[in-house]
Amino acid sequence: MEAKDLEIVRQFVTSELGSDNDKLDSLSDKPLQLYETFAATGLANWWLPEDVGGRGLPLENGVEIVNELSYGDAGVAFALLVSILGSSMVQLHGSDDLKARFLAPMAADGTFCAALGSERAAGSELNRIETVAARSGGDLVLTGEKFFATNADFADFLVVIARGAEDPDEYLAVVVPRDTPGIEIVKRWDVIGLRASHTYAVRLDNVRVPAAYCLPGSGLRLLETGLNASRTLIAATAIGVARRIRDLCMTYAKEKRFRGGSLLESPVLAQKIGQMEMQIDVMKGHCLRAAREYDEIMAGPDATKVFTRKGILKSALTAKLFCGQAGWNIASAGSEMFGGLGYTHELPIGKLLRDMRYVSLVEGGDDVLRELLFSRYVIPVSRRS
């Protein structure tokens, strides 16, 4: 990534997200104009490979981009990054025809896709999903309900995780054009934070697509490989939010009178801000390390096979876990610094606190990731650090 690319992102943040925009913290209509403005920079879906017309930027660059975007608004950053989950599944496992049909338009137009995995009864236990895919001639017919699907209403296509109707132990990942009959948006979720993003409940009623739209391999394993990239970038949003909190605290400390001087002169503040700075530095270093591991595999000749064998990368798990927890510590300490004002809507600190919380909740809550870390990387002695 050229230095000018990062400067373009910073200019976008300053011009489009720089003010305390109440609209970005409301359940307003999807801010398509905002997304179109970002697409005009040429950086939308920056990770898509060059062979489909994308920029082909590595995940390491993505960490830097998301860091900058989330400094302005984490909801906008999440909406712009989360398509990497579904698109990377198609990139790694899809046929050339599927890539040309679905990824090339995303690269050309800066549009979106959505991954549909979770369900009411199968949040983190995706092996309990009830959405089924039945074979009918040369087609697959999908029926079921998906609980949380960000960008689903305005996505170009969906990647649906379903159970095989004929074999309940078979799991499929099926690419579904958004305009396919039978897709119903049930509702948009009234989320506590990230309110500039748009997450939906979706019903699939006899949704018919060609069987060739099914990605080869276990749908659950394919989803795991896609989550490596999206979890790393979700972790990176915590860096940008934490930096914004630190800067707000510093501005407030300069203005706040305290014991005959300013709060900036307090040793307690120095300790708190110093702690924040240390955590921010470690958060960024960890995300970059996870991204480099991902990029190294993607650059190899057998990326699909390597990811299928490895599944969940340890570095992606620990980056999301650490950044969610360290980010929450920073948000909590920052909110306390503002006293009673930190518990009002008068200052942006309250919004930042709510936005930060999502890092430890989406795409596997902390307890789920701890269990995965234990079962995949502690029980097998050979995989321990």
C-alpha positions as CSV (number, residue, x, y, z in Angstrom):
1,M,0.0,0.0,0.0
2,E,1.3,3.4,-1.0
3,A,1.5,6.2,1.7
4,K,-1.0,8.2,-0.4
5,D,-3.6,5.4,0.1
6,L,-3.5,5.8,3.9
7,E,-3.6,9.6,3.5
8,I,-6.8,9.2,1.4
9,V,-8.3,7.1,4.2
10,R,-7.4,9.8,6.7
11,Q,-8.9,12.5,4.5
12,F,-12.1,10.5,4.2
13,V,-12.3,10.1,8.0
14,T,-11.7,13.8,8.5
15,S,-14.2,15.0,5.9
16,E,-17.0,12.3,6.3
17,L,-16.6,11.1,9.9
18,G,-14.6,13.8,11.6
19,S,-17.5,15.7,13.3
20,D,-19.6,14.2,16.1
21,N,-22.2,13.1,13.6
22,D,-25.4,12.1,15.5
23,K,-26.6,10.3,12.4
24,L,-23.9,7.7,12.7
25,D,-25.1,6.9,16.1
26,S,-28.8,6.4,15.1
27,L,-30.8,3.8,13.3
28,S,-31.1,6.0,10.2
29,D,-31.3,4.6,6.7
30,K,-28.2,2.9,5.5
31,P,-25.7,5.6,4.7
32,L,-25.1,4.5,1.1
33,Q,-23.8,8.0,0.1
34,L,-21.1,7.6,2.7
35,Y,-20.2,4.2,1.3
36,E,-20.3,5.5,-2.3
37,T,-17.9,8.3,-1.2
38,F,-15.5,5.7,0.1
39,A,-15.8,3.6,-3.0
40,A,-14.9,6.7,-5.0
41,T,-11.5,6.6,-3.3
42,G,-10.7,3.3,-5.0
43,L,-10.1,1.6,-1.7
44,A,-13.4,-0.2,-1.1
45,N,-13.0,-3.9,-0.7
46,W,-9.2,-3.3,-0.8
47,W,-8.4,-6.9,-0.2
48,L,-10.0,-8.3,-3.4
49,P,-7.3,-9.9,-5.6
50,E,-6.0,-8.2,-8.7
51,D,-7.2,-11.0,-11.0
52,V,-10.8,-9.9,-10.4
53,G,-10.0,-6.2,-10.6
54,G,-9.3,-5.5,-7.0
55,R,-6.4,-3.8,-5.3
56,G,-5.1,-7.0,-3.8
57,L,-3.9,-5.3,-0.6
58,P,-2.7,-7.7,2.1
59,L,-4.3,-8.0,5.5
60,E,-1.5,-6.1,7.1
61,N,-2.5,-3.0,5.1
62,G,-6.1,-3.8,6.1
63,V,-5.2,-3.4,9.8
64,E,-3.8,0.1,9.1
65,I,-6.9,1.1,7.0
66,V,-9.4,-0.2,9.6
67,N,-7.4,1.5,12.4
68,E,-7.9,4.8,10.6
69,L,-11.5,4.2,9.7
70,S,-12.5,3.2,13.2
71,Y,-10.9,6.3,14.7
72,G,-13.7,8.1,12.9
73,D,-16.5,5.6,13.4
74,A,-16.3,1.9,14.2
75,G,-19.7,1.2,12.7
76,V,-18.7,2.5,9.3
77,A,-15.4,0.6,9.6
78,F,-17.2,-2.6,10.5
79,A,-19.6,-2.2,7.5
80,L,-16.7,-1.6,5.2
81,L,-14.5,-4.5,6.5
82,V,-16.9,-7.3,7.2
83,S,-17.4,-8.3,3.5
84,I,-14.0,-9.8,3.7
85,L,-15.6,-12.8,5.5
86,G,-17.8,-13.9,2.6
87,S,-15.6,-12.7,-0.2
88,S,-12.5,-14.5,1.1
89,M,-14.5,-17.8,1.3
90,V,-15.3,-17.3,-2.4
91,Q,-11.8,-16.2,-3.2
92,L,-10.2,-19.3,-1.6
93,H,-12.8,-21.9,-2.5
94,G,-14.8,-20.7,-5.4
95,S,-14.5,-21.6,-9.0
96,D,-13.1,-19.1,-11.6
97,D,-16.7,-18.7,-12.8
98,L,-18.0,-17.8,-9.2
99,K,-15.1,-15.4,-8.7
100,A,-15.8,-13.6,-12.0
101,R,-19.6,-13.5,-11.3
102,F,-19.5,-12.4,-7.7
103,L,-16.1,-10.9,-6.8
104,A,-15.4,-8.8,-9.9
105,P,-18.5,-6.6,-9.5
106,M,-17.6,-6.0,-5.9
107,A,-14.1,-4.9,-7.0
108,A,-15.5,-2.7,-9.8
109,D,-18.4,-1.0,-7.8
110,G,-17.2,-1.1,-4.2
111,T,-20.3,-3.1,-3.1
112,F,-20.9,-5.6,-0.3
113,C,-21.5,-9.2,0.5
114,A,-22.8,-10.8,3.7
115,A,-22.1,-14.1,5.5
116,L,-25.2,-15.8,7.0
117,G,-24.1,-18.3,9.7
118,S,-25.6,-17.7,13.2
119,E,-29.2,-18.6,14.1
120,R,-31.4,-18.2,17.2
121,A,-30.6,-21.7,18.5
122,A,-27.1,-21.9,17.0
123,G,-25.3,-18.8,17.9
124,S,-21.8,-20.0,18.5
125,E,-22.6,-23.7,18.0
126,L,-23.0,-23.6,14.3
127,N,-23.2,-27.4,14.1
128,R,-26.7,-27.0,15.5
129,I,-27.9,-24.8,12.6
130,E,-31.4,-25.6,11.3
131,T,-31.2,-23.9,7.9
132,V,-31.2,-26.7,5.3
133,A,-30.1,-27.0,1.7
134,A,-32.0,-29.6,-0.3
135,R,-30.9,-30.8,-3.7
136,S,-33.5,-30.5,-6.5
137,G,-32.3,-31.5,-9.9
138,G,-29.4,-29.2,-10.7
139,D,-30.3,-26.7,-7.9
140,L,-30.1,-26.3,-4.2
141,V,-33.1,-25.1,-2.3
142,L,-32.4,-23.2,1.0
143,T,-34.9,-22.8,3.8
144,G,-34.4,-21.4,7.3
145,E,-33.8,-18.2,9.3
146,K,-30.5,-16.5,10.0
147,F,-30.1,-14.3,13.1
148,F,-27.3,-11.7,12.5
149,A,-26.3,-10.8,9.0
150,T,-24.5,-7.4,8.6
151,N,-25.0,-5.7,5.2
152,A,-27.5,-8.4,4.1
153,D,-30.2,-6.0,2.9
154,F,-28.0,-4.2,0.4
155,A,-25.4,-6.9,-0.4
156,D,-24.7,-8.1,-3.9
157,F,-24.7,-11.7,-2.6
158,L,-24.9,-13.8,0.5
159,V,-22.8,-16.8,1.6
160,V,-25.3,-19.0,3.5
161,I,-24.1,-21.8,5.9
162,A,-26.7,-24.6,5.8
163,R,-27.1,-28.2,6.8
164,G,-27.6,-30.8,4.1
165,A,-31.2,-32.0,3.9
166,E,-30.3,-35.5,3.0
167,D,-27.3,-35.8,5.4
168,P,-27.6,-33.8,8.7
169,D,-23.9,-34.2,9.2
170,E,-23.1,-32.4,5.9
171,Y,-22.6,-28.6,6.1
172,L,-22.6,-26.4,3.0
173,A,-21.5,-22.9,2.1
174,V,-23.7,-21.6,-0.6
175,V,-23.4,-18.4,-2.6
176,V,-26.8,-16.8,-3.1
177,P,-27.4,-13.6,-5.2
178,R,-29.3,-11.1,-3.0
179,D,-32.1,-10.7,-5.6
180,T,-33.0,-14.4,-5.5
181,P,-36.7,-14.9,-4.8
182,G,-37.5,-16.1,-1.3
183,I,-35.0,-13.9,0.6
184,E,-36.8,-11.8,3.2
185,I,-35.4,-9.2,5.6
186,V,-37.2,-9.9,8.8
187,K,-35.9,-6.9,10.7
188,R,-32.9,-4.7,11.3
189,W,-31.4,-5.1,14.8
190,D,-31.5,-2.2,17.1
191,V,-27.9,-2.6,18.3
192,I,-26.4,-0.7,21.2
193,G,-23.2,0.4,19.4
194,L,-21.9,0.4,15.8
195,R,-25.2,2.0,14.9
196,A,-23.9,3.1,11.5
197,S,-23.6,-0.5,10.5
198,H,-26.7,-2.5,9.5
199,T,-27.3,-5.9,10.8
200,Y,-30.4,-7.9,9.9
201,A,-32.4,-11.1,10.7
202,V,-33.0,-12.9,7.4
203,R,-35.6,-15.5,6.4
204,L,-34.9,-17.9,3.5
205,D,-38.1,-19.4,2.0
206,N,-37.3,-22.0,-0.7
207,V,-34.5,-20.0,-2.1
208,R,-33.3,-21.7,-5.2
209,V,-29.8,-21.4,-6.7
210,P,-27.7,-23.6,-9.0
211,A,-25.9,-26.4,-7.3
212,A,-22.7,-24.9,-8.8
213,Y,-23.0,-22.0,-6.4
214,C,-22.1,-24.3,-3.5
215,L,-18.4,-23.9,-2.4
216,P,-16.5,-27.2,-2.2
217,G,-15.7,-28.6,1.2
218,S,-17.3,-28.5,4.7
219,G,-19.2,-25.2,5.1
220,L,-18.2,-24.9,8.7
221,R,-14.5,-25.3,7.9
222,L,-14.8,-22.8,5.1
223,L,-16.4,-20.3,7.5
224,E,-13.5,-20.9,9.9
225,T,-11.0,-19.9,7.3
226,G,-12.9,-16.8,6.4
227,L,-13.2,-15.7,10.0
228,N,-9.4,-15.5,10.3
229,A,-9.4,-12.3,8.2
230,S,-12.5,-10.7,9.6
231,R,-11.6,-11.4,13.2
232,T,-8.2,-9.8,12.7
233,L,-9.8,-6.6,11.3
234,I,-12.5,-6.5,14.0
235,A,-9.7,-6.6,16.5
236,A,-8.1,-3.7,14.6
237,T,-11.2,-1.5,15.1
238,A,-10.4,-1.6,18.8
239,I,-7.1,0.2,18.1
240,G,-8.8,3.1,16.3
241,V,-11.5,3.5,19.0
242,A,-8.9,3.3,21.7
243,R,-6.8,6.0,20.0
244,R,-9.9,8.2,19.8
245,I,-10.6,7.7,23.5
246,R,-7.0,8.5,24.4
247,D,-7.1,11.7,22.4
248,L,-10.5,12.8,23.9
249,C,-9.1,12.2,27.3
250,M,-6.0,14.3,26.6
251,T,-8.1,17.2,25.2
252,Y,-10.4,17.1,28.2
253,A,-7.5,16.9,30.7
254,K,-6.0,20.1,29.2
255,E,-9.3,22.0,29.7
256,K,-10.4,20.5,33.1
257,R,-9.3,22.5,36.1
258,F,-8.0,20.4,38.9
259,R,-6.4,21.4,42.2
260,G,-5.2,24.8,41.0
261,G,-4.0,23.6,37.7
262,S,-5.2,21.4,34.9
263,L,-6.0,17.7,35.1
264,L,-3.2,17.1,32.6
265,E,-0.7,17.8,35.5
266,S,-2.2,15.0,37.6
267,P,0.1,11.9,38.1
268,V,-3.0,9.7,38.2
269,L,-3.9,10.9,34.7
270,A,-0.4,10.3,33.5
271,Q,-0.6,6.7,34.8
272,K,-3.9,6.1,33.1
273,I,-2.9,7.6,29.7
274,G,0.4,5.8,29.9
275,Q,-1.3,2.5,30.4
276,M,-3.6,3.3,27.5
277,E,-0.7,4.0,25.2
278,M,1.0,0.8,26.2
279,Q,-2.1,-1.2,25.5
280,I,-2.7,0.5,22.1
281,D,0.9,-0.3,21.1
282,V,0.5,-3.9,22.0
283,M,-2.9,-4.2,20.3
284,K,-1.5,-2.9,17.1
285,G,1.5,-5.1,17.2
286,H,-0.6,-8.2,17.8
287,C,-3.0,-7.4,15.0
288,L,-0.1,-6.8,12.6
289,R,1.4,-10.1,13.6
290,A,-1.8,-12.0,13.0
291,A,-2.2,-10.2,9.6
292,R,1.3,-11.1,8.6
293,E,0.7,-14.8,9.3
294,Y,-2.5,-14.7,7.2
295,D,-0.7,-12.9,4.4
296,E,2.1,-15.4,4.4
297,I,-0.3,-18.2,3.9
298,M,-2.3,-16.3,1.2
299,A,1.0,-15.6,-0.7
300,G,1.9,-19.3,-0.8
301,P,1.0,-21.7,-3.7
302,D,-1.4,-23.8,-1.7
303,A,-3.3,-21.2,0.4
304,T,-6.6,-23.0,0.2
305,K,-5.1,-26.3,1.3
306,V,-3.2,-24.7,4.2
307,F,-6.2,-22.8,5.5
308,T,-8.4,-25.9,5.2
309,R,-5.8,-27.9,7.2
310,K,-5.2,-25.2,9.9
311,G,-8.7,-23.8,10.2
312,I,-8.7,-21.2,12.9
313,L,-5.3,-19.4,13.2
314,K,-4.2,-18.9,16.8
315,S,-2.9,-15.4,16.1
316,A,-6.4,-14.3,14.8
317,L,-8.1,-15.8,17.9
318,T,-5.7,-14.1,20.4
319,A,-5.7,-10.8,18.5
320,K,-9.4,-10.5,18.8
321,L,-9.5,-11.7,22.4
322,F,-6.7,-9.4,23.5
323,C,-7.9,-6.3,21.6
324,G,-11.5,-6.7,22.9
325,Q,-10.4,-7.0,26.5
326,A,-7.6,-4.3,26.4
327,G,-9.9,-2.0,24.4
328,W,-12.7,-2.4,26.9
329,N,-10.2,-1.5,29.7
330,I,-9.3,1.6,27.9
331,A,-12.9,2.6,27.2
332,S,-13.9,2.0,30.8
333,A,-10.9,4.0,32.2
334,G,-11.7,6.8,29.6
335,S,-15.3,7.0,30.6
336,E,-14.4,7.3,34.3
337,M,-12.1,10.2,33.5
338,F,-15.1,12.3,32.5
339,G,-17.0,11.7,35.7
340,G,-20.8,12.0,35.4
341,L,-20.4,13.4,31.9
342,G,-19.0,10.0,30.9
343,Y,-22.5,8.5,31.6
344,T,-24.4,10.9,29.4
345,H,-24.9,11.5,25.7
346,E,-23.4,15.0,25.9
347,L,-19.9,13.8,25.0
348,P,-18.7,11.1,22.4
349,I,-17.1,9.0,25.1
350,G,-20.4,7.2,25.8
351,K,-20.7,6.2,22.1
352,L,-17.1,5.0,22.0
353,L,-17.7,2.9,25.1
354,R,-20.7,1.2,23.4
355,D,-18.8,0.8,20.1
356,M,-15.9,-0.8,21.8
357,R,-18.0,-3.5,23.4
358,Y,-18.8,-5.2,20.1
359,V,-15.2,-6.4,19.7
360,S,-15.7,-9.0,22.4
361,L,-19.1,-10.1,21.2
362,V,-19.3,-10.5,17.4
363,E,-17.9,-13.5,15.4
364,G,-17.5,-15.4,18.6
365,G,-17.7,-14.0,22.1
366,D,-14.7,-14.1,24.4
367,D,-15.8,-17.2,26.2
368,V,-16.3,-19.0,22.9
369,L,-12.9,-18.0,21.7
370,R,-11.2,-19.0,25.0
371,E,-12.8,-22.5,24.6
372,L,-11.5,-22.6,21.0
373,L,-8.1,-21.6,22.0
374,F,-8.1,-24.3,24.7
375,S,-9.4,-27.1,22.5
376,R,-7.3,-26.2,19.4
377,Y,-4.1,-24.9,20.9
378,V,-3.7,-26.0,24.5
379,I,-5.0,-29.6,24.6
380,P,-2.8,-30.6,21.6
381,V,0.6,-30.4,23.3
382,S,2.4,-29.9,20.0
383,R,0.5,-26.7,19.3
384,R,1.1,-24.9,22.6
385,S,3.2,-21.7,22.6
